[in-house]
């Protein structure tokens, strides 16, 4: 996996949501790290006539914590 660009780090005390390019870089960077830990399979397909990119993370599944936040379970540090 290749990152589409550099990741911009926020200044201390600054708060804002990442822009689209930053969000894509963060997501691909995270998938690249997971790929080194467990293996990530990617697949391009279509859904309702629109392109869809799937990333399958081996040994992981989504869960939910006590506050209703989505978690990724089954990933241990190696």
DASUL-V498827 format. One line per field, one symbol per residue. ss: DSSP state (A for helix, B for strand, O for the rest). psi: psi as a letter, one per 20 degrees, with the letter a starting at -180 (. if undefined). burial: I if it has 16 or more other C-alpha atoms within 10 Angstrom, else O. A space follows every 10 residues. Layout:
BEGIN
ss=???
psi=???
burial=???
END
This chain:
BEGIN
ss=OOOOOOOOOO OOOOOOOOOA AAAAAAAAAA AAAAAAAOOB BBBBBBBOOB BBBBBBBOOO BBBBOOOOOB BBBOOOOO
psi=ppqiarpppq qpippqqqrg ggggggghgg hgghhhghpp pqppaqpkjq qpppopopjq qqapahjjqp roqjoqp.
burial=OOOOOOOOOO OOOOOOOOOO OIOIIIOIIO IIOOIOOOOI OOOOOOOOOO OOOOOOIOOO OOOOOOOOOO OOOOOOOO
END
